[in-house]
Amino acid sequence: MVFFNVWSVLQWYLRPLIKWFLRKTTRLCELQRICYGDKPGAERSCNVERSLMLSRTEDVKQVVSYLDTVVYERRFVPSNFPEILNPSVAIILRAKKINPKLHDLFIVSFRRCLEQIWSYRMLVQGVEEMRKAPYDCTIPDHEEKLLKLWSLLVPNEDLESRVTKQWQYIGFQGDDPKTDFRGMGLLGLENLLFFASEYPQAASHVLSHSHHPKYGYTFAIVGINLTSMAYYLLKDGSAKTYMFNAKQYLPNMNLFHRFYCYLFYEFDKMWIESKPENMMEFSIIFKRFEDAVRTELADPASVFRINIEIDTI
């Protein structure tokens, strides 16, 4: 720990000297070296973010502060990008003495990194707000979503009533699911609903596994636990690998839901392959799964896709 602290201090003081030396020898600033040398996606965007956060240039610090303010005001959306990013990029070009006529490719690459970085921050804020919103059975929209979840997962059976033991069939603990959403709020329901509506085959497949006579588990409760995992991976920045490597998308709520679906489908595979004796092994297998996901996310080249494989266990 002492060595780590000493090294961190040394890096802080040596960083300007190293950057100066590399600029003199390559004729490129650090941001240019990253955008020209790193692979697009998580590797490039994460390194650009780190460079911006460590910058001691006042103009750069002001741009970072401005973009954070735009996120706080919920204005960092694609329709506003021209008015937000054009002046921001121009300030960085001037501060770093980059000739835009000679480095047009840098501008395209750097701008994309800014879009990803601050879209991610917008997403974190949006997910946090949804998590803090409690499920409220007096709000019609909340009730409609809960009933839709049932109809998607169990299309051939109607609910006998709003409060019924039938909810246990899709993995809720009691007769009224509202009590199970307390930890993750409305986010838990939205995740489950997205999985059931956007990946009906995968959701049905996973639900069937949850009813396995030997390896069964509580589908909805496990789903809410996976919402918690997805939430913390997003908050601590681990999910940037997933988000930034989804090249056709910017980080947004839809992409967060897809990340959740990936986690649910892959956890189900690990659970079945582990052949647990009973639900008492859940915490062990869940921790093993989280460790495996974090290891994969630590590789900036990782790309995540749901690959549906129907088995006959």
N, C-alpha and C positions, 0 to 999 in steps of 0.2 A: 504493500500500500504506500509506504514511504517512497519507494522507487518510482511508483506510478505518479505520485504527486510532484516529485522532483522533475520527472520527464515532462509532465504537463506544463510546469513553469518554464522549463527550458524551451519547449516548443513555442510557447507564447512569445518569448523574447527572440527566438531564432527565426520565427516565421517571416517577419519582414525582410530579414537578410536573405533567406532562401528565395523568397518571392522576387526580390530585387535581382539576385544572381540569375534566376531562371528567365526573368524578363530581358535582361541584358543578353543572354546567350541565345534565347529563342525568338526575341523580338515580339513576344506575345505575353499578354497578361494572364493571370491564373484562370480567369473565366474563359478566355479564348482557348487555353490549353485543354481545359475540361471539355468545352463544346466541340473542339476539333478532334480530341483524342479519345474521349470516353464513348462507350456504346450508348445509343439513344435509349431512353427509358430510365429505369431505377438508378443505374450506375451514374449516368450523366446528371440527372435532376438532383439526386441526393448530394453529389459533390458540388454542384452549383449552389445548392442551399447552404451547405457547410461553408463554402467560400463567402457567401453573402453575410452569413451570421457572424463570421469571424472578422469581417472587414473592419478596418479602423478609419476608412475614408468617410468623412462626414456626409458627403452627398449620397453614398451608398447606404449608410445607416438611415438617412432620411427617407430614401425610397423604400427600404424595408419597413420602416415605421408607417409610412403612408399606406402601403399594401396591407399591412396588418389592420390598420384603421378601416380600410375598405371592407375587409373581411368581417370585422366587428359590426359594421353597419349593414352587413348582408348584401353588399352591392357587387361582390366579385362573381359576376355571372357572365357568360359568353357575350350577351348583348351589350355589355358595358366594357368589354375588353379593349376596343380601340381607344376610348377616351381615358382608360386607366393605364394601359400598358404602353401606348405610344410615347407619352412623355416620360414614363419611368425608364424605358429602354434608352431614350435619348439622353437622359441624365447619366445613366451608367456609361454610355458610349463616350460622353464628354469627360466624365470623371476618370475613365480608364484610357483616355486618349486613343480611342479606336476609330479608324476612318471607316464610316459606313459604306463608302463606295468600294472599298477594297475588301470589306468583310461582310457582305450581304448574307452569306451562308451562316455566319456567326449570329447575326441578328435573328434569323429564322429559328435557329437551334435554341438560342438563349431565351427568346420569347416563349417558345414551347415549354421550356423548363419553368419559367415564371408562372405560366398557366397551370402547370401540374402542381407546383409547390403551394400556390395560394388557393387553388381549388381544393387541395387536400385539407388545408386549414379551414376552409369554408365547410367542408364535409364534417370535420371533427366537431365544429360548432353545431351543425345541424343535427348530428347524431346525439350529441349531448342533450340538446333540447328535447328530442324525442324520447330519450331515456328518462328524462326527468318528468315527462308528462305521464301521470298515472292513468291506468285504465279506469274509465268511469262509465258504469253501466247506465247512468242517466243521460249519457250523450248518445244520440241515435247512431252517429257515424261509427262509434266504437262498437256498439252492439251489432251493427250491420256487418262489420268486418269479422267479428267473432263468428257470427252465423255463417258467413261466406266461407270461413275456414272449414267449418264442419261440412258444408255442402260440397266443397272441393275434394276433401279427403274421404268423405263417406257419401258419395253421390246417390247411392241407392237406398238410403235409409233416412227418414225424417226424424228430427228431434221430437221426443214426446212432449217436452216443455223446455223452457229456457234453463231451468235448474233441474238437472237430471244426472243420474249415474252414467248415462251414455257418454258423457265427456271423457270418462276414464278410458274409453276405447281408443281415443287418439292421444292418450298419455297425460291427461290432467289428473291432479291428485284427488280432487273431490267432485262434488256435484255442480260447483260453480267455478269456472275457470278464472274469474276475475281476481281471485286471491293469489293465483300463481304468477301473475304478472308484476307483483310488487317490486321485485328486485330490478328488473330492466324496463319497467313501465310499458308504454305503448310500443317501444322498439321491439320487444319480444314478440308481440302480436304481428307487427308489420313484417318482421323477418319470416315468421311461419307462413303468413299469408302469401308473401312473395314466392317462397319455395313451392307452395302448393299450386299457385297460379301460373308461374313461369316455367317450372320444371315438374309438371304433373306426373310424368312417368317416373322420374327419380323420386319424387315425394311418395308416390304410391309404393314404389319398390322399398324405400326405407321404412315406411309404415308397416309393410308386410313383415319386414325383419323384426320390428318392435313387438310383433305378436308371435314370434318364434317360441315354441313350447319350452325350449331350454335356454335360449340366449335372448329372450325378449327383454324389452326395457320400456320406460315411459317416454314415448315419442315427444310429446309437447314439453315435458320438463327437461329432457335432454336438449331439446331445441332452444329453450330459454337459457340453459347453461352455455350453449354454444354462442348465443347472442352476447353473453357476458364475455366470452373469450374474444369474439370478433371486436367487441367494443374496446377492450383493453389493448388488443393488438393495434387497433387504430390509434388509440390515445398515445401509446408509447412510441409510435412511429414505425413499428415493425411492418405494418400493412402497406407501407409505401412501395415495397417491392411488388406486391400484387397490383396496386393502383397504378403505379408509374409504368409498369410493363404491359398494361392493357392499352396498347397504343392507339386503338381507334376510339377510346373514351378518355375523358378527363375524370378525375375523382369526383363522384357525386353519390347521392343516396342510392340510385339504382345499382351502381357498381359496388357499394357496400353490401347491399342485399345479395348480390351475386357472390361476393366473397363469403358471406354467411352460408349460402347454398353449397358452395364448394366445401366448406368446413363440415357441414352436416353430412353430406354424402360421403366424404372421406372418413369421418369419424365412424359412421355406420359400418364401413368396410373394415376398419381396424377392430371395432368391437366384435364383429362376427368372426373375423380371422383369429382373434384372441381366445375364442371359445371360453368365455368367463363361466365360472361355476355358478355365480349369482350376482345380483346387483351390488353386493358388498365390494366387488372389485371395480366398481365404476370409477372411484376417485383415482385409483392407480392407473387404469387404462386412459382415463381422461388426461391425467398429467403426462403420461407417455405420449399421447397424441399431441398435446400442446407443445411439448418439447420438440417433437418431430416437425411440427409446423414452423416453430420458431427457427429451427435449424435450416429449413428450406427457405424461409423468408430472408435469412441472413445472407443468402447467395443472391446478389443483385441480378443475376442472369435468369433466375427462376421465373417460369411462366406457369400459371395455374389455370386448368380447364377441368370442367366436369366431364368425365368420360363414362357414359352410362354403360354398365355391363350387367345384364340380367342373369342372375344365377338361379339355381334350383335347390338351395339348401333346405 
